[in-house]
Amino acid sequence: MPEIQKDETGTANGKPLPSHAKVVVIGGGVVGCSILFHLAKFGWKDVVLLERDELTSGSSWHAAGQIHTISSDPNISRLQGYTIDLYKEIEETSGHSVGLHMTGGFYAASTKEWYDYLKRERSKARYMGLDQEFISPKELAERHPLIDTSQYYAALWDDQDGDLDPSGATYAFAKAARVHGAQYFTHCGVTATTQRPDGSWDVTTPKGVINAEIIVNCGGLWAREVGHMQGLHIPVQPMEHHYLITEAIPEIVERMQPGGAGRLPCGIDYEANIYFRQERQGMLLGTYEPKGTPWKVEGTPWTFGHELLQPDLDRIADRLELGFERIPALANAGIKDAINGPFTFGPDGNPMIGPVPGMTNYWCAVGVMAGFCQGGGVGLTMAEWMIDGEPSIDVWAMDVARFGDWATPDWGTVKSTENYERRFVMTFPNETLPKGRLQKTTALYDRLVAKGARMGQGFGLENALWFADGPDDAHEEPTFERNRSHDYVAREVKAVQEAVGGIEIANFAKHEVKGAGARAWLDRILAGYVPKPGRLTLTPMLTPKGRLYGDLTVACLADDHFMLFGSGDMQDAHRRWFEKDLPADVSYANVSDDWHGIALSGPNSRELLARITRDDVSAEAFKFRDLRQTFVGGVPVILNRISFSGELGYEIYCKPQYLLRLAEAIEAAGADLGYHWYGARALMSMRLEKGWGAWSLEFRPDFNAVESGMEAFINWKKDFVGKEATLAAREAGPKRRLVTMAIEAEGIDVTNDEAVLKDGAAVGYVSSGGYGHRTGQSLAMGYVDAAHAAPGSELEVEILGEMYKARVLDGPSYDANGANMRG
């Protein structure tokens, strides 16, 4: 059984509860204690943590304590590496042991698919500078002789993996925070959070009230309940989770004798759905059962604490059989303890951290299921974000703003359960997950599905990925290689290139800005040109440190009325950004759900448009980057002449109630013009051929405007947020640049995060890629060292462990001068 520790010195060294704090952290698990530590270490001493029971109460105390660096998101992997490196520091600072065992660890592949997955992980590790290598089954047997390695292709080895004492690590964070000047109070639960008119918070406890400038919900199992105090509904769900601890195993007893081989490494077997490590002279074996069991859907009782749930080994019997098959010594070992405890999962398995959109001075760090892998990195990120105004790296994969109001508690339970069940189940680049669907749909959903649309989901909204020959044909098998949608996407691209295609654009974000000060405000927060009435411009939006925080199309409807179009996934993050310092003479609203629409693209798009509007839309009367409020298909619209396909194109935005009428008009008018619906995959293929970046792939806060190529859209004649940092970056010159590469590959393409190499050394990575159907070549975009970014540079990309030749292109591979879209 995990050991429970108590703070032998009482609460905050006997000090009374202060009346004020810069930050109050609610929750004394590993994440809350890490945030407290980082804030104090970085200089904010007036910070307080409140825990309703003992530190570690909830999930932290009964965690398995296995630590590793691999994550689906590279920046989370970096933060996990930071977390593991941090344990020695907090142990030294606090004088409290974390029980760290750096044994190394491995990820075993017993199928070709998992071997391919690990090849992708190793490729990411190359450019991230992580020390990972493949070892053969023979080498695996030497490092972990209890495993039957006959079923494995190989294993990916990482020296940084291991295990620790969960309670020890949590207390080390808390005590190290106290060394740096912070305070924490146990047996001091929060009973209410009330916001004052000045934006600060009164935090009520049985020991008094603290007024806090900022509060942080680190409630863990009680994250939902803490949120409810302020009307916040966080879509996380505690899940029951089992692991076993065996009696002593003779082979391990022998290894641990003086002169023996020592502690066994930890491991993960994906197909068997198990993780395992040595625990004293036995082993710990954990699993994620294929049918997850949500715990306390209605809410976590406040009386729950250092308690476990009744084990139900029947639920994991099949996993145990596989575990005994892979590690035969387990079958002969008695079970010492069967642990079943609740852990809080998020809808996609990643944490939910950061300032909560729509709220002032309210932050959260919840759903950190892998707290002992990620807790240090979460604490670092949160402290940087609060103190500096932005994290040092892009943490979108953990940002609470990736979920909007559509992410309801019911939806959160469904998706969190799905994620739990898929913890060790591979998700392929082309795969769409089945649960939590139809949360948000448009008026065209049934119509497009009937036409063969294979749907995906973005920010809760269903959108078409590609079109098959009817609904019964709209299927594909998960794969790392080109899938069956390839030829269908080619057909869609051909229609756009030669005739006219339409794509639904409800999933683009729309932000409305009005007021006498709107233009001046936009001029400050946007780095590019703010257009005149009736015109559109593309502009980057930068952080004070010069990092990209948006690439937006700005439409000027009137001198005091603007619409900004951008990433649908980022809409709440951008809302949070816009509302942060909004002047009194400016009004802002996220109106993404108020405007749906259809984009037309292709040489026949002007003729189609002319048939369904009374406006003159000739090239002379309606120029590239013009816009107008008018009527199309008999409905009121905002009509933009702009294109993301690289062909002549228009975006037609209407209110949702008019969308079906607009679609019917377009289909009828385009029947003899070769009209064809197309989806996101075709659009992404066409934008690759133009060398246009996409948000969250090429454009994100890891990069500045100079290295990303967005410098070309900056208006240097004005002052704007991030100007000083961007000037410094331009003066210094970029160390890396965004490039487009042609890849010599057949039947397979890059997706993202593959390493780019020169003479065997990693010089960059792929941000996105795919097949360019108009040019007939495999393409990739990515960031490479400036020394290798010149057009014509010969490089290599790694795809599933194989090296493919790559050549840096000199501009777009299709319609280089943009004549098609400007025609």
C-alpha positions in Angstrom: 0.0 0.0 0.0 1.2 3.5 -0.7 2.3 5.3 2.5 0.5 8.4 3.7 2.7 11.3 5.0 1.6 14.1 7.2 3.1 17.5 7.7 4.9 17.2 11.0 5.1 21.0 11.4 1.4 21.8 11.2 0.0 24.5 8.9 2.4 27.1 7.6 4.7 26.8 10.6 1.9 27.8 12.9 1.3 31.1 11.3 -2.3 32.4 11.1 -4.2 32.6 7.8 -3.2 35.9 6.1 -5.9 38.3 5.1 -4.4 38.9 1.6 -2.4 37.0 -1.0 -1.2 37.7 -4.5 -2.3 34.1 -5.4 -4.3 31.5 -3.6 -3.9 28.0 -4.9 -6.8 25.7 -4.0 -5.8 22.1 -3.6 -2.7 20.4 -2.1 -1.9 17.7 -4.6 1.3 17.5 -6.6 0.1 20.1 -9.2 -1.0 22.7 -6.7 2.2 22.3 -4.7 4.3 22.6 -7.9 2.5 25.8 -8.9 3.1 27.2 -5.4 6.8 26.2 -5.6 7.4 27.8 -9.0 5.6 31.1 -8.1 7.7 31.5 -5.0 10.9 30.5 -6.7 10.3 33.0 -9.5 9.7 35.8 -7.0 6.1 36.0 -6.0 6.4 35.3 -2.3 2.9 36.4 -1.3 1.4 33.1 -2.4 -0.7 30.7 -0.4 -2.0 27.1 -0.9 -5.1 25.9 0.9 -5.8 22.1 1.3 -9.0 20.8 2.8 -7.2 17.7 4.4 -3.6 16.6 4.3 -1.4 17.3 1.3 -1.8 14.5 -1.3 -5.4 13.8 -0.3 -7.4 12.7 -3.3 -5.4 11.1 -6.0 -1.7 12.0 -5.4 -1.1 9.7 -2.5 -2.2 6.5 -4.3 -0.6 7.2 -7.7 1.6 4.5 -9.1 4.5 6.9 -9.3 5.8 5.8 -12.7 7.5 8.6 -14.7 8.2 8.9 -18.4 8.8 11.5 -21.1 6.8 10.3 -24.1 3.6 12.2 -24.9 1.6 12.7 -28.1 2.5 16.4 -28.0 6.2 17.3 -28.2 5.9 20.3 -25.9 4.3 18.2 -23.2 7.2 15.7 -23.7 9.6 18.6 -23.1 7.7 19.6 -19.9 7.7 16.0 -18.7 11.5 15.9 -19.2 11.7 19.2 -17.2 9.5 17.6 -14.5 11.8 14.6 -14.1 14.9 16.8 -14.0 13.4 19.0 -11.4 13.0 16.3 -8.7 16.6 16.4 -7.7 16.3 20.2 -7.1 13.2 20.1 -5.0 14.7 17.2 -2.9 17.8 19.3 -2.2 15.9 22.5 -1.5 13.3 20.9 0.7 15.4 18.3 2.4 12.6 15.8 1.8 13.2 12.6 -0.2 11.2 12.1 -3.4 12.2 8.4 -3.5 13.4 8.8 -7.1 14.7 5.7 -9.0 16.1 6.5 -12.4 16.0 3.0 -13.7 15.4 3.8 -17.4 12.3 2.5 -19.1 11.1 1.0 -22.3 8.0 1.0 -24.6 7.5 -2.4 -26.1 6.0 -3.0 -29.5 4.5 -6.4 -30.1 2.7 -5.5 -33.4 3.9 -3.7 -36.6 1.5 -0.8 -35.9 3.0 -0.2 -32.5 6.5 -0.5 -33.9 5.6 2.2 -36.5 4.1 4.3 -33.7 7.4 4.1 -31.7 9.4 4.9 -34.8 7.4 8.2 -35.0 8.1 8.8 -31.3 11.8 8.2 -31.8 11.7 10.6 -34.8 10.2 13.3 -32.5 12.9 12.6 -29.9 15.6 13.3 -32.5 14.7 16.9 -33.0 13.7 17.4 -29.4 17.1 16.3 -28.2 15.7 13.5 -26.0 17.8 10.5 -25.4 15.8 7.6 -26.8 16.9 4.6 -28.8 15.6 1.3 -30.0 16.8 -1.9 -28.4 16.3 -5.4 -29.8 14.3 -8.1 -28.0 17.6 -9.7 -27.0 18.8 -6.4 -25.4 15.4 -6.0 -23.7 15.7 -9.5 -22.2 19.1 -8.5 -20.8 17.8 -5.4 -19.2 14.5 -6.9 -17.9 15.0 -10.7 -17.6 11.5 -11.3 -16.2 9.9 -10.4 -19.6 9.2 -13.0 -22.3 10.5 -11.0 -25.3 9.6 -13.5 -28.0 6.5 -11.5 -29.0 8.2 -8.2 -29.5 9.6 -6.5 -32.6 11.6 -4.0 -30.6 11.4 -1.6 -27.6 12.1 2.1 -27.4 14.4 2.8 -24.5 14.6 6.1 -22.5 17.2 6.6 -19.8 15.0 9.3 -18.2 12.2 7.0 -17.2 11.7 5.6 -13.7 9.6 5.9 -10.6 9.3 7.9 -7.4 7.4 8.1 -4.1 4.2 10.2 -4.8 3.7 11.5 -1.3 7.4 12.3 -1.0 7.4 14.2 -4.2 4.3 16.2 -3.3 5.7 17.2 0.2 9.1 18.1 -1.4 7.3 20.6 -3.7 5.4 22.0 -0.8 8.4 22.3 1.6 10.6 23.7 -1.2 7.9 26.3 -1.8 8.0 27.2 1.8 11.8 27.6 1.7 11.2 30.2 -1.1 8.7 32.1 1.0 5.3 30.6 0.2 2.8 29.3 2.7 0.5 26.3 2.7 -2.3 25.5 5.1 -3.7 22.0 5.6 -7.2 21.2 7.1 -8.3 24.5 5.6 -10.9 23.8 3.0 -12.3 26.5 0.7 -16.1 26.8 1.2 -16.8 29.8 -1.1 -15.1 32.0 -3.7 -16.6 35.5 -4.2 -15.4 38.1 -6.7 -15.1 41.7 -5.8 -15.8 44.6 -8.2 -12.1 45.2 -8.5 -11.6 41.6 -9.9 -10.0 40.2 -6.8 -11.4 37.2 -4.9 -12.5 36.6 -1.4 -11.7 33.0 -0.5 -13.7 31.7 2.5 -12.3 29.0 4.7 -13.2 27.8 8.3 -10.0 29.6 9.4 -11.0 33.0 7.9 -11.2 34.8 4.6 -8.3 35.6 2.3 -8.5 38.3 -0.4 -6.6 37.1 -3.4 -5.7 38.9 -6.6 -5.7 35.6 -8.4 -7.1 32.2 -7.5 -6.1 28.9 -9.1 -8.4 25.9 -9.1 -6.2 22.8 -8.5 -9.0 20.9 -7.0 -8.1 17.5 -8.5 -11.0 15.1 -7.6 -12.9 18.2 -6.4 -12.1 20.4 -9.5 -15.7 20.3 -10.5 -16.9 21.3 -7.1 -14.5 24.1 -6.7 -15.6 25.4 -10.1 -19.2 25.2 -9.1 -18.6 27.8 -6.4 -18.3 30.3 -9.2 -20.7 28.8 -11.7 -17.9 27.2 -13.7 -18.6 23.7 -15.2 -15.3 21.9 -15.9 -15.6 18.9 -18.3 -13.4 16.5 -16.3 -14.4 13.1 -14.8 -12.8 11.0 -12.1 -12.3 7.4 -13.3 -11.7 4.3 -11.3 -8.2 2.9 -11.9 -6.6 -0.4 -10.8 -3.1 -1.5 -10.2 -1.6 -4.5 -8.4 1.4 -4.9 -6.1 2.8 -8.4 -5.9 4.5 -10.2 -3.1 8.3 -10.6 -3.3 9.5 -12.3 -6.5 12.6 -14.5 -6.1 14.4 -13.1 -9.1 14.0 -9.6 -7.8 15.1 -10.5 -4.3 18.2 -11.9 -5.8 18.8 -8.8 -7.9 18.6 -6.6 -4.9 21.2 -8.5 -2.9 24.6 -6.9 -2.4 26.5 -7.3 -5.7 23.2 -8.1 -7.6 22.1 -6.6 -10.8 19.9 -4.0 -9.0 16.6 -2.5 -9.7 14.6 -3.5 -12.8 13.6 -0.8 -15.4 10.0 0.2 -15.8 8.0 -0.5 -18.9 4.9 -0.1 -21.0 3.4 -2.7 -23.3 0.8 -1.0 -25.5 -0.9 -4.0 -27.0 -1.3 -5.7 -23.6 -2.5 -2.3 -22.2 -0.2 -2.6 -19.1 2.5 -0.6 -17.4 4.8 -2.1 -14.8 7.8 -1.4 -12.6 9.6 -2.8 -9.6 8.0 -2.1 -6.2 10.4 -3.0 -3.4 11.0 -6.8 -4.0 7.9 -7.3 -6.0 6.3 -5.6 -9.0 3.6 -3.1 -9.6 1.3 -3.8 -12.6 -1.3 -1.3 -13.8 -3.8 -1.3 -16.6 -6.5 0.8 -18.3 -9.5 -1.5 -18.7 -11.3 -1.5 -22.1 -14.5 -0.4 -20.4 -13.9 2.5 -18.1 -15.8 3.1 -14.9 -16.6 6.8 -14.2 -16.6 7.5 -10.5 -19.1 9.9 -8.8 -20.5 11.4 -12.0 -22.8 13.5 -9.8 -19.9 15.0 -7.9 -17.0 14.1 -5.5 -18.1 14.0 -1.8 -16.2 16.5 0.3 -15.8 13.8 2.9 -13.6 11.7 0.6 -9.9 11.8 1.3 -7.2 9.2 1.9 -9.5 6.3 0.8 -9.5 3.6 -1.8 -12.3 2.0 -3.7 -13.3 -1.6 -3.7 -11.2 -3.5 -6.3 -13.0 -5.4 -9.0 -10.4 -7.6 -10.6 -12.9 -9.2 -13.0 -12.9 -5.9 -14.9 -9.2 -6.2 -15.6 -8.9 -10.0 -15.8 -8.1 -10.1 -19.5 -5.4 -7.5 -19.0 -3.9 -9.4 -16.2 -3.8 -12.5 -18.3 -1.8 -10.7 -20.9 0.4 -9.2 -18.3 1.1 -12.7 -16.9 1.8 -14.0 -20.4 4.3 -11.2 -21.1 5.9 -11.3 -17.6 5.6 -15.0 -16.6 7.1 -14.4 -13.1 3.9 -12.5 -12.2 1.7 -15.6 -12.6 3.6 -17.2 -9.8 3.7 -14.2 -7.5 1.0 -13.6 -4.9 -1.0 -10.3 -5.0 0.0 -8.3 -1.9 -2.3 -5.3 -2.6 -5.0 -4.5 -5.2 -5.3 -0.7 -5.5 -8.4 0.8 -7.0 -8.4 4.6 -6.7 -10.0 7.5 -8.6 -8.0 9.7 -11.0 -9.4 12.8 -12.8 -9.3 12.6 -16.6 -9.9 15.3 -19.1 -11.7 14.8 -22.4 -8.5 14.3 -24.5 -6.3 13.1 -21.7 -4.3 16.3 -21.4 -4.4 18.8 -18.5 -6.7 21.8 -18.6 -4.6 24.8 -17.4 -4.4 28.6 -17.7 -6.7 31.6 -17.3 -10.3 30.6 -17.8 -12.0 32.5 -20.7 -14.8 34.7 -19.7 -13.5 35.0 -16.1 -11.2 37.5 -14.5 -8.2 36.4 -12.4 -9.6 32.8 -12.3 -7.1 30.2 -13.3 -7.2 26.4 -13.3 -4.8 23.4 -13.5 -7.1 20.4 -13.5 -7.3 17.0 -15.2 -3.5 16.5 -14.8 -3.9 12.7 -14.7 -0.1 12.1 -15.2 0.7 14.5 -12.3 4.1 13.1 -11.4 5.2 13.2 -15.1 3.6 16.6 -15.8 3.2 18.4 -12.5 6.6 20.2 -12.6 6.0 21.4 -16.2 2.5 22.5 -15.3 3.8 24.5 -12.4 6.5 26.1 -14.5 4.1 27.0 -17.3 1.5 28.5 -14.9 4.1 30.6 -13.0 5.6 31.9 -16.3 2.1 32.7 -17.6 1.1 34.6 -14.5 4.3 36.5 -13.9 5.5 37.1 -17.5 2.1 37.2 -19.2 2.9 34.2 -21.4 4.5 30.8 -21.1 8.0 30.2 -22.6 6.6 27.5 -25.0 3.4 26.8 -26.7 1.1 24.9 -24.3 -2.0 24.8 -26.5 -2.3 21.1 -25.9 -3.0 21.9 -22.2 -4.8 25.2 -22.5 -8.2 25.2 -20.9 -9.4 27.5 -23.8 -9.4 24.5 -26.2 -12.8 23.7 -24.7 -15.7 26.0 -25.0 -19.3 26.1 -23.7 -20.1 23.1 -25.8 -17.9 21.0 -23.6 -20.6 20.3 -21.0 -20.2 18.1 -18.0 -22.1 15.2 -19.7 -19.9 15.5 -22.8 -16.9 15.6 -20.6 -17.9 12.4 -18.9 -18.4 10.6 -22.2 -15.1 11.8 -23.7 -13.0 11.4 -20.5 -14.2 7.8 -20.3 -13.3 7.3 -24.0 -9.9 8.7 -23.4 -9.4 6.5 -20.3 -10.3 3.4 -22.4 -7.9 4.5 -25.2 -5.0 5.4 -22.9 -2.8 2.7 -24.6 -4.8 2.5 -27.8 -3.2 4.1 -30.8 -4.9 7.0 -32.6 -3.8 7.3 -36.2 -3.4 10.6 -38.1 -6.5 10.0 -40.2 -8.6 8.6 -37.3 -11.8 10.2 -36.0 -13.0 9.0 -32.6 -16.6 7.9 -32.2 -17.8 9.2 -28.8 -19.1 12.7 -28.0 -20.1 13.3 -31.6 -23.0 15.5 -32.9 -22.4 17.9 -30.0 -22.6 20.8 -32.4 -23.9 20.6 -36.0 -24.9 23.0 -38.7 -28.0 23.1 -40.8 -26.0 21.3 -43.6 -25.0 18.3 -41.5 -27.6 15.8 -42.7 -27.3 17.1 -46.3 -23.5 16.7 -46.4 -23.6 13.2 -44.8 -26.2 12.1 -47.3 -23.8 13.2 -50.0 -21.0 11.0 -48.5 -19.3 13.3 -46.1 -16.8 11.7 -43.7 -17.1 14.1 -40.7 -14.6 15.2 -38.2 -15.0 17.4 -35.1 -13.2 20.7 -34.3 -14.0 22.8 -31.2 -17.1 20.6 -30.8 -18.4 21.3 -34.3 -18.9 18.6 -37.0 -17.3 19.4 -40.3 -16.6 17.5 -43.5 -13.2 15.9 -44.0 -13.8 14.4 -47.4 -16.7 13.1 -49.6 -17.3 9.5 -50.6 -19.8 8.0 -53.0 -22.7 8.2 -50.6 -23.0 7.5 -46.8 -22.3 3.8 -47.1 -19.0 4.5 -48.7 -17.8 7.1 -46.2 -15.4 4.9 -44.2 -11.6 4.4 -43.9 -9.2 2.2 -42.0 -6.8 3.9 -39.5 -3.3 3.9 -41.0 0.0 5.8 -41.0 0.1 5.5 -44.8 -2.1 7.0 -47.5 -5.7 5.9 -46.8 -8.7 5.3 -49.0 -9.7 8.9 -48.9 -6.7 9.7 -51.2 -8.5 9.2 -54.5 -11.7 10.9 -53.3 -9.7 13.9 -52.2 -8.0 14.0 -55.6 -11.4 14.2 -57.2 -12.4 17.1 -55.0 -9.2 19.0 -55.7 -9.7 18.4 -59.5 -13.2 19.9 -59.3 -11.8 23.0 -57.5 -8.9 23.3 -60.0 -11.0 22.8 -63.1 -14.5 23.9 -62.2 -15.9 25.0 -58.9 -16.1 23.5 -55.4 -17.7 24.5 -52.1 -16.7 23.9 -48.5 -18.6 24.7 -45.4 -16.9 27.4 -43.3 -18.9 27.4 -40.1 -15.8 26.1 -38.3 -13.8 29.3 -38.9 -13.8 31.7 -36.0 -15.5 35.1 -36.3 -14.8 38.0 -33.9 -16.8 41.2 -34.1 -15.3 44.5 -32.9 -17.2 47.7 -32.8 -16.9 51.2 -31.4 -15.3 54.6 -31.8 -12.0 53.2 -30.6 -12.1 50.0 -32.6 -9.6 51.0 -35.3 -7.0 52.4 -32.8 -7.3 49.3 -30.6 -6.9 46.9 -33.5 -4.0 48.9 -34.8 -2.3 48.3 -31.5 -3.0 44.7 -30.9 -2.5 43.6 -34.5 0.9 43.8 -36.1 -0.4 44.2 -39.7 -2.4 46.7 -41.6 -6.0 47.5 -40.5 -7.9 47.9 -43.8 -10.2 50.6 -45.0 -14.0 50.1 -45.3 -14.8 47.4 -47.8 -11.4 45.8 -47.7 -9.7 42.7 -46.1 -6.1 42.2 -44.9 -4.2 39.4 -43.4 -2.3 40.2 -40.2 -0.3 38.4 -37.5 -1.2 39.0 -33.8 1.8 38.9 -31.5 2.5 38.5 -27.8 4.6 41.2 -26.0 7.6 38.8 -26.5 7.0 38.8 -30.2 5.6 35.3 -30.5 2.7 34.5 -32.8 -0.7 34.4 -31.2 -2.9 34.6 -34.2 -3.0 34.9 -38.0 -6.2 36.7 -38.7 -8.1 38.1 -41.7 -9.5 41.5 -40.8 -12.6 42.8 -42.6 -13.6 46.4 -42.3 -17.4 46.7 -42.6 -17.3 50.4 -41.5 -14.8 52.7 -39.8 -16.1 51.6 -36.4 -17.1 48.1 -37.3 -14.8 45.1 -38.0 -15.0 41.3 -38.3 -11.9 39.2 -37.7 -11.8 35.6 -39.1 -9.4 33.1 -37.8 -8.8 29.7 -36.2 -11.9 28.0 -35.0 -10.1 26.0 -32.4 -8.5 29.2 -31.0 -11.7 31.2 -30.7 -12.0 31.1 -26.9 -8.2 31.7 -26.5 -8.5 34.7 -28.8 -11.6 35.8 -26.9 -9.6 35.7 -23.7 -6.8 37.7 -25.3 -9.1 40.4 -26.7 -11.1 40.8 -23.5 -8.0 41.1 -21.3 -7.4 44.9 -21.9 -10.5 46.0 -23.8 -10.9 49.8 -23.9 -14.2 51.4 -22.7 -14.9 52.7 -26.3 -14.6 49.2 -27.9 -17.1 46.4 -27.8 -16.0 42.8 -28.6 -17.9 39.6 -29.1 -17.0 36.1 -30.3 -19.7 35.6 -32.9 -18.5 32.3 -34.4 -21.8 30.6 -33.8 -23.7 33.5 -35.3 -22.1 33.2 -38.7 -21.9 30.0 -40.8 -21.3 29.9 -44.5 -19.8 28.4 -47.6 -16.6 29.2 -49.5 -16.6 28.8 -53.3 -13.3 28.1 -55.1 -12.3 27.4 -58.7 -12.4 29.1 -62.1 -16.2 28.8 -62.4 -16.8 30.3 -58.9 -17.3 33.8 -60.3 -19.9 32.6 -62.8 -21.7 30.6 -60.1 -21.7 33.6 -57.8 -23.0 35.9 -60.5 -26.0 33.6 -61.0 -27.2 34.0 -57.4 -26.5 37.6 -56.7 -27.7 40.9 -58.3 -24.3 42.5 -57.5 -21.7 43.1 -60.1 -19.0 40.6 -59.1 -16.8 41.0 -62.1 -13.0 41.2 -61.6 -13.1 45.0 -61.9 -16.1 45.6 -59.7 -15.2 43.1 -57.0 -11.4 42.9 -56.6 -9.2 40.5 -54.6 -9.6 41.3 -50.9 -12.8 43.2 -51.4 -15.8 42.6 -49.2 -19.3 43.8 -49.0 -22.6 43.2 -47.1 -25.1 42.1 -49.7 -27.5 39.3 -50.7 -26.4 36.0 -52.2 -28.9 33.2 -53.0 -31.7 35.4 -51.7 -30.2 35.7 -48.2 -28.2 38.5 -46.4 -24.5 37.7 -46.3 -21.0 39.1 -45.8 -19.2 38.4 -49.0 -15.4 38.2 -49.0 -13.3 37.8 -52.1 -10.5 35.7 -50.7 -9.2 32.1 -51.1 -7.3 29.6 -49.0 -7.3 27.1 -51.9 -5.1 29.2 -54.2 -7.8 29.4 -56.8 -10.3 32.2 -57.6 -12.5 32.1 -54.5 -15.1 33.7 -52.3 -16.2 33.3 -48.7 -20.0 33.7 -48.2 -21.0 34.2 -44.5 -24.6 34.1 -43.4 -26.6 33.6 -40.3 -27.2 29.9 -39.4 -30.9 30.1 -40.3 -30.1 31.1 -43.9 -27.4 28.4 -44.5 -29.7 25.7 -46.0 -31.2 28.2 -48.4 -27.8 29.4 -49.4 -26.6 25.8 -50.0 -29.6 25.0 -52.2 -29.1 28.1 -54.3 -25.4 27.2 -54.8 -26.1 23.6 -55.7 -28.8 24.6 -58.2 -26.8 27.3 -59.9 -23.6 25.2 -60.0 -25.2 22.0 -61.5 -24.0 22.7 -65.0 -20.7 24.3 -63.8 -19.2 21.1 -62.3 -20.0 22.1 -58.7 -18.6 19.6 -56.1 -18.5 19.7 -52.4 -15.1 19.4 -50.9 -13.7 18.9 -47.4 -10.9 19.9 -45.1 -8.4 17.3 -46.5 -8.6 18.8 -49.9 -8.3 22.3 -48.5 -5.2 21.3 -46.6 -3.7 19.7 -49.6 -4.2 22.8 -51.7 -2.8 25.2 -49.1 0.4 23.1 -48.9 0.9 23.6 -52.6 0.7 27.4 -51.9 3.1 27.1 -49.0 0.5 28.7 -46.7 0.8 27.9 -43.0 -2.0 26.9 -40.8 -2.7 27.8 -37.2 -1.5 25.2 -34.6 0.8 23.7 -37.2 3.1 26.3 -38.7 1.8 29.2 -36.8 1.8 29.0 -33.0 3.5 30.7 -30.0 6.7 28.7 -30.3 7.6 30.9 -33.3 8.0 34.6 -34.1 7.0 36.6 -37.2 10.5 36.6 -38.7 11.1 32.8 -38.6 7.6 32.0 -39.7 7.5 34.3 -42.7 4.7 36.4 -41.3 7.0 39.4 -41.1 5.9 40.2 -44.6 2.5 41.2 -43.3 3.7 43.6 -40.6 3.2 47.3 -40.7 6.4 48.6 -39.3 5.3 52.3 -39.4 3.1 51.9 -36.4 3.4 50.8 -32.8 2.0 47.4 -32.0 2.1 44.7 -29.3 5.4 42.8 -29.7 7.1 45.3 -32.0 10.2 45.7 -29.9 10.8 42.0 -29.6 10.1 41.5 -33.3 12.6 44.2 -34.3 15.2 42.5 -32.1 14.4 39.2 -33.8 14.8 40.7 -37.2 18.0 42.4 -36.3 19.5 39.2 -34.8 18.3 37.1 -37.8 16.3 33.9 -37.4 18.0 30.7 -36.3 15.3 28.7 -38.0 12.9 29.3 -40.9 9.7 27.9 -42.1 10.2 26.2 -45.4 8.2 24.0 -47.8 9.8 20.8 -49.0 9.1 18.3 -51.8 9.5 14.7 -50.5 10.6 11.8 -52.7 8.0 9.3 -51.3 5.5 6.9 -52.7 2.4 5.7 -50.9 3.1 7.5 -47.7 3.4 11.2 -46.6 4.5 13.0 -43.6 1.8 14.2 -41.2 3.6 16.2 -38.5 6.5 16.1 -36.0 8.8 14.0 -38.1 12.5 14.8 -37.9 14.2 16.7 -40.7 17.9 15.7 -41.0 21.1 16.6 -42.7 24.0 14.1 -42.7 22.2 12.1 -40.0 21.8 15.0 -37.6 18.4 16.6 -36.8 18.2 20.1 -38.2 14.4 20.7 -37.8 11.0 19.1 -37.9 7.9 18.8 -40.0 5.0 20.9 -38.9 2.5 19.5 -41.4 2.5 17.6 -44.7 0.6 15.6 -47.2 0.1 15.0 -50.9 -0.3 17.9 -53.4 -2.8 16.6 -55.9 -2.5 19.5 -58.4 1.3 19.2 -58.5 1.5 15.4 -58.0 4.1 15.4 -55.3 4.4 14.7 -51.6 4.9 17.9 -49.6 6.0 19.0 -46.2 6.2 22.3 -44.3 8.5 22.6 -41.3 11.0 24.6 -39.4 14.7 24.0 -40.2 17.9 25.6 -39.1 18.5 28.8 -41.1 21.7 27.3 -42.6 19.6 24.7 -44.3 16.6 26.8 -45.3 17.9 28.1 -48.7 15.9 27.0 -51.7 17.4 23.9 -53.2 18.8 22.6 -49.9 18.9 18.8 -49.9 17.7 17.3 -46.7 16.0 14.1 -45.4 12.8 13.5 -43.5 12.2 10.4 -41.4 8.9 8.6 -41.9 8.3 5.5 -39.9 12.0 5.0 -39.4 12.9 5.3 -43.1 14.8 8.3 -44.6 13.3 10.1 -47.6 15.0 12.7 -49.7 13.6 16.2 -49.2 14.3 19.4 -51.2 13.6 22.9 -50.0 11.4 24.7 -52.5 11.7 28.3 -53.8 8.2 29.5 -53.2 4.8 27.9 -53.9 4.8 24.7 -56.0 1.5 25.7 -57.6 0.6 29.0 -59.3 3.6 30.7 -57.8 2.5 34.3 -58.7 -1.0 33.9 -57.4 -2.6 34.7 -60.8 -5.5 32.3 -60.3 -6.9 33.7 -57.1 -6.3 37.3 -58.2 -7.8 36.8 -61.7 
